Amino acid sequence: MNLIYEKISSIIFPIYLVGGAVRDKIMGIETQDYDFATPVKPDEVERLLKKNNYRTYAVGKRFGTIGMLYKGHDIQITTFRSEKYVEFSRKPNVQYGNDLGKDLMRRDFTINAMALDVSGQLIDPFNGLRDVGSKILRSIGDATEKFKEDPLRMLRAVRFCSQLGFDVDKKTISAIKKNRELLLLVSKERWLMEMDKLLIGKNLVAALILLKKTGLLQVMLKDFGLRRQLQFSDMSLSNDPDMQWAKLMQKVISSRNLSVENLTKIAFHLKWSKKRRKKILTNEKNAGILNS
């Protein structure tokens, strides 16, 4: 990572490593993706990278982000910004700035709002280091406002619980319960992206219990309903999201004494890909789980 930072900072300065890469570094977790923040504007970032013979891609230039690949690492460089969300829209109006603190303030959770400068000094205005040490996921500022800005953050909170083994603090859980219906404003494709990561997390059982406790699971499967007796204690770990989906759906179906055919309806409801539907419904191993 130091080599990557040195290389990027030799081209664009000032620049800071931010977000999940900082959290992972503190936790001793290897990461492949790196997010950087800089006051340098996107057009200039793009120009400087191309000048140094790096191929860029417009991952989100209209939101201030320029992407590039470097030795197998996905690198995104985003200009300091503030965001203002229009009600019921996840697409913010972006205003560029020069203040790292304000840029960190717009982020979701304290553990994702830390930065490292090129010398390795930690910048931590919201006590993210404390929360990493305590294994607590805590919203920055008012959690309800954060979830109204981007309802997907509620599902991300549970995903972090699964991946990192963190507990979610009581105020954040309360805000998720209060605002869970806002998840319906987010595309189901985005649900699946988060759920695929959640289902292969090391803290899966606790995450699924939290998913049900907050009502997010009920919102995602609103058309099908869930029974109170739905239990997850025997959910085993796997790195195969499809197998994990099969296990979860078996529990959902069993809780309501539904036939396996109802899974097809759920699959279309959740907008599973054709490949996923075929794999889960016809794969012998997964079919065995569903029919058990």
C-alpha positions in Angstrom: 0.0 0.0 0.0 2.8 2.4 0.8 4.2 2.0 -2.7 0.8 2.7 -4.2 0.4 5.8 -2.0 3.9 7.1 -2.9 3.2 6.6 -6.6 -0.2 8.4 -6.5 1.1 11.2 -4.3 4.0 11.8 -6.7 1.5 12.6 -9.4 -1.3 14.3 -7.4 -0.8 16.4 -4.3 -2.1 16.9 -1.7 -3.9 13.5 -1.5 -5.2 11.3 1.3 -6.0 7.7 1.7 -9.6 7.5 3.0 -12.5 5.1 3.8 -12.4 1.4 4.0 -8.7 1.1 3.0 -7.7 3.0 6.2 -10.1 0.9 8.3 -8.7 -2.3 6.8 -5.1 -1.2 7.4 -5.8 -0.5 11.0 -7.4 -4.0 11.3 -4.6 -5.7 9.5 -6.9 -6.7 6.6 -5.4 -6.9 3.1 -7.4 -4.8 0.6 -7.3 -4.6 -3.2 -9.3 -1.4 -3.6 -8.1 2.0 -2.6 -10.0 5.3 -2.3 -8.1 8.6 -2.2 -9.4 12.1 -1.6 -7.9 15.3 -2.9 -8.8 19.0 -3.4 -7.6 18.7 -7.0 -10.5 18.9 -9.4 -11.5 15.8 -11.5 -10.4 17.2 -14.8 -7.0 18.0 -13.5 -6.7 14.6 -11.7 -7.5 12.9 -15.1 -5.1 15.1 -16.9 -2.2 14.4 -14.5 -2.8 10.6 -14.6 -2.9 10.5 -18.4 0.2 12.7 -18.5 2.0 9.9 -16.5 0.7 7.3 -18.9 -2.1 5.8 -16.7 -5.3 4.7 -18.2 -8.3 6.1 -16.4 -12.0 5.3 -16.4 -14.9 7.5 -15.7 -16.3 5.5 -12.7 -18.2 8.6 -11.5 -16.7 11.7 -12.9 -19.8 13.7 -12.6 -19.6 13.0 -8.8 -15.9 13.9 -8.7 -14.4 10.4 -9.0 -11.7 9.3 -11.5 -10.7 5.6 -11.5 -7.6 3.7 -12.6 -6.0 0.3 -12.3 -2.5 -0.1 -10.9 -0.8 -3.5 -10.5 -4.2 -5.3 -10.0 -5.5 -2.7 -7.6 -8.6 -0.7 -8.2 -7.9 2.9 -7.3 -10.5 5.7 -7.1 -9.6 9.3 -6.6 -12.4 11.7 -5.6 -12.3 15.4 -5.2 -13.3 16.8 -1.8 -17.0 17.5 -1.9 -20.1 18.2 0.0 -23.4 16.6 -1.0 -27.0 17.7 -0.9 -29.6 15.1 -1.5 -33.0 15.8 -3.1 -35.7 14.1 -1.2 -36.3 10.5 -2.3 -33.3 10.5 -4.5 -29.9 8.8 -3.9 -28.2 11.0 -6.5 -26.7 14.0 -4.7 -26.0 17.5 -6.0 -22.2 17.7 -5.6 -20.2 20.8 -4.7 -16.4 20.6 -4.7 -14.4 22.0 -1.8 -11.0 22.3 -0.1 -11.8 20.9 3.3 -10.9 17.3 4.1 -13.0 17.4 7.4 -16.2 18.3 5.5 -15.4 15.6 3.0 -15.1 13.0 5.8 -18.3 14.3 7.4 -20.4 13.3 4.4 -19.5 9.6 4.8 -21.7 7.0 6.4 -20.0 5.5 9.5 -17.2 6.6 11.8 -15.0 3.6 10.9 -15.2 4.8 7.2 -14.4 8.4 8.0 -10.7 8.2 8.7 -7.9 9.4 6.5 -4.1 8.9 6.3 -1.8 11.6 4.9 1.3 10.6 2.9 3.4 10.6 6.0 1.1 8.1 7.6 -0.5 10.4 10.1 -4.1 9.4 11.0 -6.8 12.0 10.6 -9.8 10.9 12.7 -12.4 13.6 13.4 -15.2 11.2 14.4 -13.3 8.8 16.6 -13.4 6.0 14.1 -10.2 4.5 15.6 -12.0 4.1 18.9 -14.9 2.4 17.3 -12.7 0.0 15.3 -11.1 -0.9 18.7 -14.5 -1.4 20.3 -15.8 -3.2 17.2 -18.8 -0.8 17.0 -20.5 0.5 13.9 -21.8 4.0 14.5 -23.3 6.5 12.2 -21.7 9.9 11.7 -24.0 12.6 13.2 -27.8 11.9 13.0 -28.3 8.4 11.7 -31.8 9.1 10.4 -30.5 11.9 8.2 -27.7 9.7 6.9 -30.3 7.0 6.0 -32.6 9.5 4.4 -29.7 10.6 2.2 -28.9 7.1 1.2 -31.2 4.3 2.4 -28.7 1.6 1.2 -26.6 2.6 4.2 -29.0 0.7 6.4 -28.2 -2.6 4.5 -24.5 -1.7 4.5 -24.6 -1.5 8.2 -25.7 -5.1 8.5 -23.2 -6.1 5.8 -20.4 -4.6 7.9 -21.7 -6.5 10.9 -21.3 -9.7 8.9 -18.0 -9.0 7.3 -16.2 -7.4 10.2 -17.8 -9.0 13.2 -18.9 -5.5 14.5 -21.9 -4.7 16.6 -24.2 -1.9 15.5 -24.7 0.8 18.2 -28.2 1.2 19.6 -29.0 4.6 18.1 -28.0 3.4 14.6 -30.2 0.2 15.1 -33.1 2.4 16.2 -32.7 4.6 13.2 -32.7 1.6 10.9 -35.9 0.3 12.4 -37.6 3.7 12.0 -36.5 4.2 8.4 -36.5 0.6 7.1 -39.2 1.3 4.5 -36.9 3.7 2.8 -35.0 0.7 1.5 -37.7 0.3 -1.1 -36.4 3.5 -2.8 -33.2 1.6 -3.6 -32.9 -0.7 -6.6 -33.0 -4.4 -5.9 -29.8 -4.8 -7.9 -28.1 -2.7 -5.1 -29.7 -4.9 -2.5 -28.2 -8.0 -4.1 -24.7 -6.4 -4.2 -24.8 -5.9 -0.4 -26.6 -9.2 0.4 -24.0 -11.2 -1.6 -21.3 -9.8 0.6 -23.4 -10.1 3.8 -24.2 -13.8 3.1 -20.5 -14.8 2.9 -19.4 -12.9 6.0 -17.8 -14.5 9.0 -20.4 -13.1 11.4 -23.4 -14.3 9.2 -25.7 -15.5 11.9 -25.6 -12.3 14.0 -26.0 -10.3 10.8 -29.1 -12.3 9.7 -30.6 -11.9 13.2 -30.0 -8.1 12.9 -31.4 -8.1 9.4 -34.7 -9.5 10.8 -34.6 -7.5 14.0 -34.4 -4.2 12.2 -37.1 -5.3 9.7 -34.9 -4.9 6.6 -35.4 -8.6 5.7 -39.1 -8.2 6.0 -39.0 -5.1 3.7 -37.0 -7.0 1.1 -39.4 -9.9 1.2 -42.5 -7.8 1.8 -44.7 -9.6 -0.7 -44.0 -13.0 0.8 -44.1 -12.3 4.5 -42.0 -13.9 7.2 -42.9 -15.9 10.3 -41.6 -15.0 13.7 -40.1 -18.4 14.2 -37.6 -17.9 11.4 -34.2 -18.9 12.9 -30.7 -18.7 11.6 -28.6 -20.4 14.3 -27.6 -23.3 12.1 -26.6 -21.3 9.0 -23.2 -22.4 8.1 -20.5 -20.3 6.4 -19.6 -20.5 2.7 -17.8 -18.4 0.2 -20.4 -19.2 -2.4 -23.2 -16.5 -2.4 -25.5 -18.7 -4.4 -25.3 -21.6 -1.9 -25.9 -19.1 0.9 -29.0 -17.7 -0.9 -30.2 -21.3 -1.2 -29.9 -21.9 2.5 -31.6 -18.6 3.4 -34.5 -19.3 1.0 -34.9 -22.8 2.4 -35.5 -21.2 5.8 -37.9 -18.6 4.4 -39.9 -21.3 2.6 -39.9 -23.6 5.6 -41.1 -20.8 7.9 -44.3 -20.5 5.9 -44.7 -24.1 4.8 -44.4 -23.0 1.2 -43.5 -25.2 -1.7 -40.1 -24.9 -3.4 -41.9 -23.5 -6.5 -42.5 -20.3 -4.5 -38.7 -19.7 -4.7 -39.2 -18.9 -8.4 -41.5 -16.0 -7.4 -39.0 -14.8 -4.8 -36.2 -15.0 -7.4 -38.0 -12.8 -9.8 -39.1 -10.5 -7.0 -35.5 -10.0 -6.0 -34.4 -9.7 -9.7 -31.9 -12.5 -9.5 -30.0 -12.9 -12.8 -30.9 -15.7 -15.1 -27.6 -17.3 -14.3 -28.3 -17.2 -10.6 -31.9 -18.5 -11.0 -30.6 -21.4 -13.1 -27.8 -22.2 -10.7 -29.9 -22.1 -7.5 -33.0 -23.8 -8.9 -31.2 -26.6 -10.9 -27.8 -27.1 -9.3 -27.9 -30.5 -7.6 -26.2 -29.3 -4.4 -28.4 -26.2 -4.0 -31.5 -28.1 -4.9 -30.7 -30.6 -2.2 -30.6 -27.7 0.3 -33.9 -26.4 -0.9 -35.6 -29.7 -0.7 -34.2 -30.7 2.7 
